[in-house]
């Protein structure tokens, strides 16, 4: 029998795991629209339940559920499952419903973006607003349904083009702090108490070298500080290194591809998190 080396075994496992993930851009997309089955009344409570259940579902172009979605297929499925018919594609969804201003957003409103490299005002992406800057969407970079935050992502905030309201009588907010926590990869890996688990932050400019440094600490920073950062909608990174026989940890918010993106958030972070925060470039 031929002996399998550890390297070849590892490579085989990688192929197997990758094979389980659907291709986000299939060669032959299924453009036939699958109208969702109505399964609940159009209430914010039912919408909130679906949003939590669908977290982490894969992004696949031209799909509208129930197991994989593109961005407008996700919103089409959410509303269709409650018996509310909306257009299938984002640019048409942006033309219907009641137009509202950004400061009028409440849970369930749809927000539309121009995510082209050189924005021209076209609608290319859609998400659903949750409150406190948070929104859920089928991400074209994470290739799954994730949560992002308008308040801490210059990328999305700059590209927001229009907001629409489809949910009837959408006046009452669902308070983010009172909702059941989201199940995320971070929660499962860290094995933390799910009551204090926080949503996953996704930013388009997630790969970069610029950060806002909160500080340096002897050992690991306190969990209360880390939770405060995440609750405010930021993504943090810890870099540990030895110094004079002790382990020192740098606490960074980011990363950002452009220095200007980090600078744009610096004063806000100084006010919310740490008054002595500063810009750092890590390469």
PASEBA-1860 file (N, C-alpha, C; in nm, 3 decimals):
! residues 283
1> XXXXXXXX> 0.085/-0.119/0.000/0.000/0.000/0.000/0.089/0.124/0.000 ~ 0.050/0.222/-0.082/0.129/0.343/-0.092/0.111/0.430/0.031 ~ 0.221/0.474/0.090/0.215/0.554/0.211/0.175/0.697/0.176 ~ 0.080/0.752/0.252/0.035/0.889/0.232/0.111/0.980/0.325 ~ 0.184/1.075/0.271/0.259/1.167/0.355/0.166/1.268/0.418 ~ 0.213/1.331/0.525/0.130/1.431/0.594/0.098/1.548/0.504 ~ 0.194/1.583/0.413/0.173/1.695/0.323/0.062/1.665/0.223 ~ 0.069/1.545/0.164/-0.033/1.509/0.066/-0.169/1.492/0.132
9> XXXXXXXX> -0.169/1.443/0.257/-0.295/1.427/0.330/-0.359/1.563/0.358 ~ -0.274/1.660/0.399/-0.324/1.795/0.425/-0.381/1.856/0.299 ~ -0.311/1.837/0.186/-0.357/1.892/0.058/-0.491/1.832/0.018 ~ -0.504/1.701/0.044/-0.631/1.633/0.013/-0.745/1.690/0.095 ~ -0.719/1.716/0.224/-0.822/1.774/0.310/-0.863/1.912/0.260 ~ -0.766/1.991/0.217/-0.796/2.125/0.166/-0.889/2.116/0.046 ~ -0.860/2.024/-0.044/-0.944/2.007/-0.162/-1.085/1.966/-0.124 ~ -1.094/1.877/-0.026/-1.226/1.830/0.017/-1.308/1.942/0.078
17> XXXXXXXX> -1.244/2.021/0.165/-1.317/2.130/0.230/-1.356/2.237/0.131 ~ -1.266/2.272/0.039/-1.298/2.373/-0.061/-1.410/2.326/-0.152 ~ -1.414/2.194/-0.176/-1.516/2.139/-0.263/-1.655/2.149/-0.204 ~ -1.663/2.167/-0.071/-1.792/2.179/-0.004/-1.852/2.318/-0.020 ~ -1.771/2.416/-0.055/-1.819/2.552/-0.067/-1.869/2.578/-0.209 ~ -1.987/2.638/-0.222/-2.038/2.667/-0.356/-1.957/2.776/-0.423 ~ -1.950/2.772/-0.555/-1.880/2.873/-0.633/-1.963/3.001/-0.630 ~ -1.908/3.112/-0.578/-1.988/3.235/-0.570/-2.025/3.293/-0.707
25> XXXXXXXX> -1.949/3.254/-0.809/-1.977/3.301/-0.944/-1.978/3.181/-1.040 ~ -2.085/3.101/-1.038/-2.091/2.981/-1.122/-2.087/3.014/-1.271 ~ -2.034/2.919/-1.348/-2.022/2.940/-1.493/-2.159/2.948/-1.559 ~ -2.254/2.872/-1.506/-2.389/2.872/-1.562/-2.490/2.906/-1.452 ~ -2.505/3.035/-1.421/-2.596/3.074/-1.312/-2.741/3.035/-1.342 ~ -2.814/3.006/-1.239/-2.956/2.975/-1.253/-3.036/3.105/-1.240 ~ -3.074/3.162/-1.356/-3.143/3.290/-1.355/-3.294/3.276/-1.335 ~ -3.344/3.153/-1.327/-3.486/3.133/-1.299/-3.515/3.179/-1.156
33> XXXXXXXX> -3.611/3.268/-1.141/-3.642/3.324/-1.010/-3.728/3.227/-0.931 ~ -3.679/3.189/-0.813/-3.753/3.101/-0.724/-3.827/3.187/-0.621 ~ -3.956/3.201/-0.639/-4.034/3.284/-0.549/-4.043/3.216/-0.412 ~ -4.007/3.285/-0.304/-4.009/3.222/-0.172/-4.150/3.188/-0.125 ~ -4.160/3.082/-0.049/-4.287/3.042/0.008/-4.318/3.131/0.128 ~ -4.441/3.180/0.135/-4.481/3.264/0.247/-4.491/3.176/0.372 ~ -4.416/3.213/0.475/-4.413/3.130/0.595/-4.441/3.205/0.723 ~ -4.458/3.338/0.716/-4.485/3.412/0.839/-4.549/3.547/0.808
41> XXXXXXXX> -4.600/3.612/0.910/-4.660/3.744/0.897/-4.550/3.849/0.883 ~ -4.581/3.962/0.817/-4.480/4.068/0.800/-4.462/4.151/0.927 ~ -4.385/4.098/1.021/-4.355/4.171/1.144/-4.204/4.179/1.162 ~ -4.159/4.274/1.242/-4.016/4.288/1.266/-3.961/4.170/1.345 ~ -4.044/4.112/1.429/-4.000/3.996/1.508/-3.970/3.878/1.416 ~ -4.058/3.853/1.317/-4.035/3.743/1.222/-3.916/3.772/1.133 ~ -3.902/3.897/1.093/-3.788/3.936/1.011/-3.658/3.917/1.087 ~ -3.658/3.957/1.213/-3.539/3.945/1.297/-3.499/3.798/1.314
49> XXXXXXXX> -3.597/3.710/1.328/-3.569/3.567/1.342/-3.503/3.512/1.217 ~ -3.554/3.550/1.099/-3.494/3.502/0.974/-3.353/3.554/0.956 ~ -3.330/3.680/0.990/-3.197/3.739/0.976/-3.094/3.660/1.056 ~ -3.128/3.625/1.179/-3.035/3.550/1.263/-3.011/3.409/1.208 ~ -3.117/3.345/1.159/-3.105/3.208/1.107/-3.019/3.201/0.981 ~ -3.020/3.309/0.901/-2.950/3.307/0.772/-2.807/3.357/0.780 ~ -2.766/3.407/0.898/-2.628/3.453/0.914/-2.530/3.343/0.874 ~ -2.433/3.376/0.787/-2.330/3.281/0.746/-2.366/3.198/0.624
57> XXXXXXXX> -2.490/3.210/0.573/-2.527/3.138/0.451/-2.441/3.188/0.334 ~ -2.406/3.101/0.239/-2.313/3.140/0.132/-2.371/3.237/0.030 ~ -2.283/3.323/-0.022/-2.317/3.410/-0.134/-2.296/3.333/-0.264 ~ -2.398/3.333/-0.348/-2.388/3.275/-0.483/-2.466/3.364/-0.578 ~ -2.401/3.409/-0.683/-2.462/3.498/-0.780/-2.590/3.437/-0.840 ~ -2.695/3.519/-0.851/-2.824/3.486/-0.914/-2.910/3.392/-0.830 ~ -2.875/3.373/-0.702/-2.954/3.285/-0.616/-3.037/3.367/-0.516 ~ -3.157/3.318/-0.488/-3.245/3.386/-0.393/-3.298/3.291/-0.286
65> XXXXXXXX> -3.214/3.195/-0.248/-3.248/3.109/-0.135/-3.311/2.978/-0.177 ~ -3.342/2.896/-0.077/-3.336/2.928/0.067/-3.202/2.901/0.133 ~ -3.105/2.847/0.059/-2.977/2.809/0.121/-2.859/2.892/0.075 ~ -2.872/2.967/-0.033/-2.765/3.053/-0.082/-2.826/3.172/-0.155 ~ -2.755/3.285/-0.150/-2.815/3.410/-0.194/-2.711/3.502/-0.259 ~ -2.757/3.589/-0.351/-2.678/3.707/-0.382/-2.742/3.822/-0.303 ~ -2.690/3.944/-0.316/-2.733/4.051/-0.225/-2.882/4.082/-0.237 ~ -2.931/4.101/-0.359/-3.074/4.132/-0.376/-3.160/4.009/-0.359
73> XXXXXXXX> -3.104/3.890/-0.384/-3.177/3.767/-0.360/-3.205/3.748/-0.212 ~ -3.114/3.795/-0.128/-3.130/3.787/0.016/-3.246/3.873/0.063 ~ -3.250/3.999/0.019/-3.359/4.087/0.059/-3.492/4.044/-0.004 ~ -3.485/3.994/-0.127/-3.604/3.942/-0.195/-3.664/3.826/-0.115 ~ -3.579/3.739/-0.065/-3.623/3.623/0.012/-3.683/3.665/0.146 ~ -3.616/3.757/0.216/-3.664/3.801/0.347/-3.806/3.856/0.337 ~ -3.827/3.946/0.243/-3.958/4.008/0.231/-4.061/3.914/0.169 ~ -4.019/3.836/0.070/-4.111/3.742/0.008/-4.161/3.637/0.105
81> XXXXXXXX> -4.077/3.597/0.201/-4.117/3.498/0.301/-4.225/3.551/0.394 ~ -4.242/3.684/0.395/-4.347/3.745/0.476/-4.466/3.790/0.390 ~ -4.465/3.751/0.261/-4.575/3.786/0.172/-4.567/3.925/0.113 ~ -4.451/3.990/0.126/-4.433/4.124/0.068/-4.351/4.110/-0.060 ~ -4.412/4.139/-0.173/-4.344/4.125/-0.302/-4.263/4.250/-0.332 ~ -4.134/4.229/-0.356/-4.047/4.338/-0.397/-3.973/4.292/-0.523 ~ -3.918/4.384/-0.603/-3.844/4.343/-0.723/-3.727/4.251/-0.688 ~ -3.681/4.174/-0.784/-3.575/4.076/-0.760/-3.437/4.139/-0.756
89> XXXXXXXX> -3.409/4.240/-0.838/-3.273/4.294/-0.848/-3.261/4.426/-0.773 ~ -3.139/4.458/-0.729/-3.116/4.572/-0.642/-3.157/4.704/-0.706 ~ -3.122/4.725/-0.833/-3.153/4.854/-0.896/-3.303/4.880/-0.904 ~ -3.383/4.773/-0.914/-3.529/4.788/-0.918/-3.585/4.801/-0.777 ~ -3.524/4.730/-0.682/-3.567/4.746/-0.542/-3.547/4.891/-0.497 ~ -3.442/4.956/-0.549/-3.411/5.094/-0.511/-3.509/5.194/-0.570 ~ -3.589/5.153/-0.666/-3.686/5.244/-0.730/-3.824/5.237/-0.665 ~ -3.847/5.138/-0.580/-3.978/5.117/-0.520/-3.974/5.140/-0.370
97> XXXXXXXX> -4.086/5.114/-0.303/-4.092/5.141/-0.161/-4.095/5.290/-0.134 ~ -4.094/5.329/-0.008/-4.095/5.470/0.030/-3.953/5.518/0.055 ~ -3.911/5.622/-0.017/-3.776/5.675/0.002/-3.767/5.747/0.137 ~ -3.661/5.720/0.209/-3.639/5.785/0.339/-3.496/5.836/0.347 ~ -3.472/5.924/0.443/-3.337/5.978/0.464/-3.259/5.884/0.555 ~ -3.127/5.899/0.553/-3.041/5.812/0.633/-3.073/5.824/0.781 ~ -3.104/5.947/0.829/-3.130/5.964/0.972/-3.270/5.916/1.011 ~ -3.347/5.866/0.914/-3.479/5.812/0.942/-3.480/5.659/0.942
105> XXXXXXXX> -3.366/5.598/0.919/-3.358/5.453/0.908/-3.402/5.383/1.035 ~ -3.482/5.276/1.017/-3.520/5.189/1.127/-3.503/5.045/1.081 ~ -3.518/4.955/1.175/-3.501/4.812/1.147/-3.589/4.768/1.030 ~ -3.527/4.700/0.933/-3.600/4.646/0.819/-3.593/4.729/0.694 ~ -3.545/4.854/0.703/-3.532/4.937/0.583/-3.418/4.884/0.495 ~ -3.433/4.904/0.365/-3.329/4.860/0.271/-3.239/4.977/0.235 ~ -3.109/4.950/0.228/-3.011/5.053/0.195/-2.933/5.008/0.073 ~ -2.909/5.102/-0.019/-2.853/5.068/-0.150/-2.722/5.143/-0.174
113> XXXXXXXX> -2.628/5.072/-0.237/-2.493/5.123/-0.254/-2.447/5.117/-0.400 ~ -2.350/5.203/-0.430/-2.273/5.192/-0.554/-2.135/5.142/-0.515 ~ -2.108/5.014/-0.539/-1.983/4.953/-0.494/-1.881/4.937/-0.607 ~ -1.903/5.006/-0.718/-1.807/5.000/-0.828/-1.676/5.068/-0.787 ~ -1.567/5.029/-0.851/-1.436/5.084/-0.818/-1.435/5.235/-0.832 ~ -1.499/5.284/-0.938/-1.514/5.428/-0.959/-1.664/5.458/-0.962 ~ -1.723/5.487/-0.845/-1.869/5.504/-0.835/-1.923/5.610/-0.931 ~ -2.034/5.575/-0.997/-2.100/5.667/-1.090/-2.246/5.690/-1.054
121> XXXXXXXX> -2.288/5.635/-0.938/-2.425/5.653/-0.897/-2.514/5.534/-0.926 ~ -2.458/5.428/-0.984/-2.536/5.309/-1.015/-2.560/5.227/-0.888 ~ -2.674/5.160/-0.880/-2.702/5.073/-0.766/-2.649/4.933/-0.796 ~ -2.552/4.889/-0.715/-2.490/4.758/-0.737/-2.497/4.666/-0.617 ~ -2.547/4.716/-0.503/-2.548/4.634/-0.382/-2.660/4.680/-0.290 ~ -2.715/4.586/-0.212/-2.823/4.619/-0.119/-2.804/4.543/0.011 ~ -2.844/4.606/0.120/-2.844/4.541/0.251/-2.969/4.582/0.326 ~ -2.990/4.521/0.443/-3.105/4.555/0.526/-3.058/4.614/0.658
129> XXXXXXXX> -3.111/4.730/0.692/-3.069/4.802/0.811/-3.121/4.735/0.937 ~ -3.038/4.734/1.044/-3.073/4.670/1.170/-3.084/4.768/1.286 ~ -3.010/4.877/1.279/-3.010/4.973/1.389/-2.869/5.004/1.437 ~ -2.848/5.124/1.493/-2.716/5.166/1.544/-2.606/5.154/1.439 ~ -2.641/5.175/1.313/-2.543/5.168/1.205/-2.526/5.030/1.145 ~ -2.574/4.926/1.213/-2.556/4.788/1.165/-2.650/4.756/1.050 ~ -2.602/4.678/0.955/-2.688/4.624/0.850/-2.639/4.484/0.814 ~ -2.728/4.404/0.759/-2.695/4.269/0.716/-2.701/4.263/0.564
137> XXXXXXXX> -2.612/4.184/0.503/-2.610/4.176/0.357/-2.534/4.052/0.313 ~ -2.562/4.008/0.191/-2.487/3.897/0.131/-2.363/3.959/0.068 ~ -2.251/3.945/0.135/-2.128/4.015/0.097/-2.062/3.952/-0.025 ~ -2.019/4.038/-0.118/-1.949/3.992/-0.238/-1.799/3.978/-0.214 ~ -1.752/4.009/-0.093/-1.611/3.989/-0.060/-1.593/3.878/0.042 ~ -1.687/3.866/0.137/-1.682/3.757/0.234/-1.747/3.630/0.179 ~ -1.829/3.647/0.073/-1.902/3.536/0.010/-1.992/3.463/0.108 ~ -2.055/3.540/0.196/-2.156/3.487/0.287/-2.237/3.603/0.343
145> XXXXXXXX> -2.344/3.571/0.413/-2.426/3.673/0.475/-2.360/3.717/0.605 ~ -2.334/3.847/0.616/-2.258/3.901/0.728/-2.326/4.027/0.781 ~ -2.268/4.084/0.887/-2.309/4.211/0.941/-2.197/4.312/0.920 ~ -2.234/4.435/0.883/-2.138/4.544/0.872/-2.198/4.666/0.940 ~ -2.118/4.771/0.954/-2.165/4.890/1.025/-2.134/5.016/0.947 ~ -2.237/5.094/0.916/-2.220/5.218/0.841/-2.135/5.320/0.916 ~ -2.145/5.321/1.049/-2.077/5.422/1.128/-1.926/5.402/1.132 ~ -1.881/5.280/1.109/-1.738/5.251/1.121/-1.675/5.205/0.991
153> XXXXXXXX> -1.749/5.212/0.883/-1.695/5.171/0.753/-1.704/5.287/0.654 ~ -1.596/5.362/0.637/-1.598/5.471/0.538/-1.635/5.421/0.399 ~ -1.597/5.297/0.368/-1.626/5.242/0.235/-1.777/5.243/0.208 ~ -1.854/5.182/0.298/-1.998/5.173/0.275/-2.067/5.308/0.294 ~ -2.023/5.387/0.390/-2.089/5.514/0.416/-2.076/5.608/0.296 ~ -1.959/5.608/0.232/-1.938/5.694/0.116/-2.019/5.648/-0.004 ~ -2.050/5.519/-0.010/-2.116/5.464/-0.128/-2.266/5.445/-0.112 ~ -2.319/5.481/0.004/-2.464/5.473/0.025/-2.534/5.574/-0.067
161> XXXXXXXX> -2.632/5.526/-0.142/-2.697/5.611/-0.241/-2.844/5.641/-0.210 ~ -2.919/5.545/-0.160/-3.061/5.567/-0.136/-3.111/5.467/-0.033 ~ -3.214/5.506/0.042/-3.275/5.419/0.142/-3.423/5.405/0.111 ~ -3.476/5.283/0.125/-3.617/5.258/0.094/-3.683/5.179/0.208 ~ -3.812/5.206/0.229/-3.888/5.136/0.332/-4.000/5.055/0.268 ~ -3.998/4.924/0.293/-4.099/4.834/0.241/-4.188/4.776/0.351 ~ -4.135/4.766/0.472/-4.210/4.703/0.580/-4.322/4.794/0.628 ~ -4.447/4.745/0.632/-4.560/4.830/0.675/-4.544/4.880/0.817
169> XXXXXXXX> -4.582/5.006/0.838/-4.581/5.066/0.972/-4.447/5.049/1.041 ~ -4.337/5.075/0.968/-4.203/5.057/1.024/-4.163/5.178/1.107 ~ -4.225/5.192/1.223/-4.197/5.306/1.311/-4.125/5.264/1.438 ~ -4.157/5.146/1.486/-4.100/5.100/1.612/-3.965/5.033/1.588 ~ -3.864/5.077/1.659/-3.731/5.019/1.644/-3.716/4.892/1.726 ~ -3.637/4.798/1.674/-3.594/4.683/1.754/-3.459/4.721/1.813 ~ -3.451/4.734/1.942/-3.327/4.776/2.006/-3.223/4.667/1.992 ~ -3.106/4.704/1.943/-3.002/4.605/1.918/-2.957/4.536/2.046
177> XXXXXXXX> -2.952/4.609/2.157/-2.903/4.552/2.282/-3.002/4.452/2.342 ~ -3.127/4.456/2.297/-3.228/4.367/2.354/-3.253/4.243/2.270 ~ -3.196/4.238/2.150/-3.217/4.122/2.065/-3.126/4.008/2.108 ~ -3.165/3.887/2.074/-3.080/3.772/2.106/-2.951/3.782/2.028 ~ -2.840/3.741/2.085/-2.710/3.757/2.017/-2.702/3.673/1.891 ~ -2.623/3.721/1.796/-2.602/3.649/1.671/-2.501/3.538/1.690 ~ -2.521/3.429/1.619/-2.424/3.320/1.620/-2.323/3.347/1.510 ~ -2.199/3.368/1.547/-2.095/3.397/1.450/-1.979/3.301/1.466
185> XXXXXXXX> -1.890/3.301/1.368/-1.772/3.216/1.374/-1.687/3.251/1.495 ~ -1.680/3.384/1.527/-1.599/3.426/1.640/-1.654/3.369/1.771 ~ -1.788/3.364/1.784/-1.850/3.311/1.904/-1.814/3.164/1.924 ~ -1.820/3.087/1.814/-1.793/2.944/1.824/-1.646/2.917/1.853 ~ -1.557/2.994/1.791/-1.415/2.971/1.810/-1.370/3.008/1.951 ~ -1.418/3.124/1.999/-1.373/3.173/2.128/-1.440/3.101/2.244 ~ -1.553/3.032/2.216/-1.630/2.963/2.319/-1.667/3.058/2.433 ~ -1.711/3.179/2.393/-1.748/3.278/2.493/-1.894/3.262/2.529
193> XXXXXXXX> -1.935/3.330/2.636/-2.074/3.329/2.677/-2.158/3.393/2.568 ~ -2.255/3.318/2.507/-2.332/3.373/2.397/-2.413/3.496/2.433 ~ -2.438/3.519/2.562/-2.515/3.636/2.603/-2.439/3.764/2.572 ~ -2.305/3.758/2.577/-2.225/3.877/2.550/-2.161/3.873/2.413 ~ -2.199/3.774/2.330/-2.140/3.763/2.197/-2.179/3.883/2.112 ~ -2.089/3.926/2.026/-2.112/4.045/1.945/-2.110/4.009/1.797 ~ -2.177/4.088/1.713/-2.184/4.057/1.572/-2.051/4.072/1.501 ~ -2.038/3.999/1.391/-1.917/4.003/1.311/-1.914/4.129/1.228
201> XXXXXXXX> -1.801/4.201/1.231/-1.788/4.324/1.155/-1.718/4.292/1.024 ~ -1.775/4.340/0.916/-1.714/4.318/0.786/-1.694/4.453/0.718 ~ -1.574/4.479/0.671/-1.547/4.603/0.601/-1.482/4.569/0.467 ~ -1.521/4.641/0.362/-1.471/4.614/0.228/-1.318/4.627/0.223 ~ -1.266/4.724/0.300/-1.122/4.749/0.298/-1.053/4.666/0.405 ~ -1.095/4.543/0.426/-1.045/4.460/0.534/-0.899/4.424/0.524 ~ -0.838/4.433/0.405/-0.696/4.404/0.390/-0.623/4.536/0.373 ~ -0.532/4.564/0.463/-0.459/4.690/0.455/-0.351/4.696/0.561
209> XXXXXXXX> -0.282/4.808/0.566/-0.170/4.824/0.658/-0.189/4.936/0.759 ~ -0.300/5.009/0.749/-0.321/5.122/0.838/-0.421/5.087/0.948 ~ -0.387/5.130/1.070/-0.469/5.101/1.188/-0.481/5.226/1.273 ~ -0.579/5.221/1.364/-0.582/5.316/1.475/-0.538/5.237/1.597 ~ -0.424/5.273/1.656/-0.373/5.200/1.771/-0.434/5.256/1.899 ~ -0.501/5.169/1.972/-0.565/5.208/2.098/-0.462/5.216/2.209 ~ -0.363/5.125/2.206/-0.260/5.127/2.309/-0.180/4.999/2.311 ~ -0.082/4.993/2.399/-0.001/4.873/2.422/-0.023/4.829/2.567
217> XXXXXXXX> -0.032/4.697/2.588/-0.067/4.644/2.719/0.027/4.532/2.759 ~ 0.046/4.518/2.888/0.121/4.405/2.941/0.026/4.286/2.947 ~ 0.047/4.189/2.861/-0.046/4.078/2.850/-0.164/4.114/2.761 ~ -0.273/4.046/2.778/-0.392/4.069/2.694/-0.476/4.181/2.752 ~ -0.529/4.271/2.667/-0.620/4.376/2.716/-0.744/4.317/2.781 ~ -0.806/4.390/2.870/-0.925/4.341/2.938/-1.039/4.317/2.840 ~ -1.116/4.211/2.866/-1.228/4.177/2.779/-1.329/4.291/2.769 ~ -1.345/4.366/2.877/-1.441/4.477/2.877/-1.405/4.580/2.770
225> XXXXXXXX> -1.276/4.606/2.753/-1.231/4.702/2.652/-1.253/4.646/2.512 ~ -1.222/4.516/2.493/-1.241/4.453/2.363/-1.389/4.452/2.325 ~ -1.475/4.423/2.422/-1.619/4.423/2.396/-1.668/4.564/2.363 ~ -1.611/4.663/2.428/-1.649/4.802/2.403/-1.616/4.840/2.258 ~ -1.501/4.795/2.210/-1.460/4.823/2.073/-1.554/4.757/1.973 ~ -1.583/4.629/1.998/-1.668/4.556/1.906/-1.812/4.607/1.911 ~ -1.859/4.641/2.029/-1.995/4.693/2.043/-2.012/4.823/1.967 ~ -1.906/4.902/1.959/-1.911/5.029/1.886/-1.907/5.007/1.735
233> XXXXXXXX> -1.883/4.881/1.692/-1.886/4.851/1.550/-1.751/4.839/1.483 ~ -1.643/4.834/1.562/-1.509/4.827/1.505/-1.456/4.684/1.508 ~ -1.361/4.657/1.420/-1.289/4.529/1.420/-1.151/4.555/1.478 ~ -1.108/4.473/1.573/-0.978/4.495/1.634/-0.881/4.380/1.602 ~ -0.753/4.410/1.620/-0.647/4.311/1.598/-0.549/4.322/1.713 ~ -0.503/4.206/1.763/-0.404/4.202/1.870/-0.271/4.152/1.814 ~ -0.165/4.223/1.844/-0.030/4.181/1.804/0.054/4.169/1.930 ~ 0.097/4.047/1.963/0.174/4.020/2.085/0.322/4.001/2.051
241> XXXXXXXX> 0.410/4.052/2.138/0.554/4.036/2.118/0.624/4.045/2.254 ~ 0.740/3.980/2.269/0.813/3.984/2.397/0.895/4.113/2.410 ~ 0.901/4.167/2.531/0.981/4.285/2.558/1.030/4.280/2.703 ~ 1.163/4.269/2.719/1.223/4.262/2.852/1.163/4.150/2.937 ~ 1.141/4.037/2.875/1.090/3.921/2.948/0.940/3.921/2.969 ~ 0.869/4.021/2.918/0.724/4.027/2.932/0.658/4.022/2.795 ~ 0.533/3.977/2.794/0.458/3.978/2.669/0.380/4.109/2.660 ~ 0.405/4.184/2.555/0.337/4.310/2.530/0.239/4.290/2.414
249> XXXXXXXX> 0.121/4.347/2.426/0.019/4.332/2.323/-0.024/4.468/2.272 ~ -0.015/4.487/2.141/-0.067/4.607/2.079/-0.214/4.582/2.042 ~ -0.299/4.678/2.076/-0.441/4.670/2.044/-0.470/4.770/1.931 ~ -0.509/4.716/1.816/-0.528/4.797/1.696/-0.670/4.785/1.643 ~ -0.725/4.893/1.592/-0.854/4.891/1.523/-0.828/4.902/1.374 ~ -0.885/4.812/1.298/-0.861/4.808/1.154/-0.849/4.665/1.108 ~ -0.785/4.641/0.993/-0.703/4.735/0.916/-0.782/4.813/0.811 ~ -0.714/4.915/0.756/-0.768/4.997/0.648/-0.665/5.005/0.536
257> XXXXXXXX> -0.713/5.002/0.413/-0.621/5.009/0.299/-0.563/5.148/0.282 ~ -0.645/5.249/0.306/-0.601/5.387/0.288/-0.582/5.454/0.423 ~ -0.474/5.531/0.436/-0.449/5.605/0.560/-0.566/5.699/0.589 ~ -0.624/5.756/0.483/-0.735/5.851/0.499/-0.854/5.787/0.568 ~ -0.878/5.657/0.544/-0.990/5.589/0.609/-0.969/5.580/0.759 ~ -0.845/5.552/0.800/-0.813/5.544/0.943/-0.822/5.683/1.007 ~ -0.770/5.783/0.935/-0.773/5.921/0.986/-0.917/5.968/1.005 ~ -1.005/5.927/0.913/-1.145/5.970/0.918/-1.215/5.921/1.045
265> XXXXXXXX> -1.165/5.812/1.103/-1.227/5.754/1.222/-1.154/5.788/1.351 ~ -1.036/5.852/1.340/-0.950/5.872/1.457/-1.019/5.950/1.568 ~ -1.077/6.066/1.537/-1.139/6.147/1.640/-1.258/6.075/1.704 ~ -1.331/6.001/1.622/-1.445/5.925/1.673/-1.399/5.818/1.772 ~ -1.288/5.750/1.737/-1.233/5.646/1.825/-1.176/5.708/1.952 ~ -1.115/5.825/1.940/-1.062/5.893/2.059/-1.175/5.930/2.155 ~ -1.289/5.966/2.100/-1.404/6.003/2.184/-1.471/5.880/2.245 ~ -1.485/5.774/2.166/-1.559/5.656/2.210/-1.474/5.557/2.291
273> XXXXXXXX> -1.347/5.542/2.251/-1.267/5.432/2.306/-1.148/5.479/2.389 ~ -1.057/5.554/2.327/-0.932/5.590/2.394/-0.885/5.726/2.342 ~ -0.873/5.824/2.433/-0.840/5.960/2.392/-0.698/5.973/2.335 ~ -0.610/5.876/2.366/-0.472/5.883/2.319/-0.447/5.797/2.195 ~ -0.553/5.748/2.131/-0.537/5.663/2.012/-0.464/5.740/1.902 ~ -0.391/5.667/1.818/-0.315/5.731/1.711/-0.308/5.638/1.590 ~ -0.267/5.693/1.477/-0.256/5.617/1.352/-0.126/5.535/1.353 ~ -0.135/5.410/1.313/-0.018/5.323/1.304/-0.019/5.250/1.171
281> XXX> 0.098/5.236/1.113/0.112/5.158/0.988/0.192/5.032/1.020 ~ 0.131/4.917/0.993/0.194/4.789/1.023/0.219/4.715/0.892 ~ 0.343/4.678/0.866/0.377/4.606/0.743/0.455/4.480/0.777
END
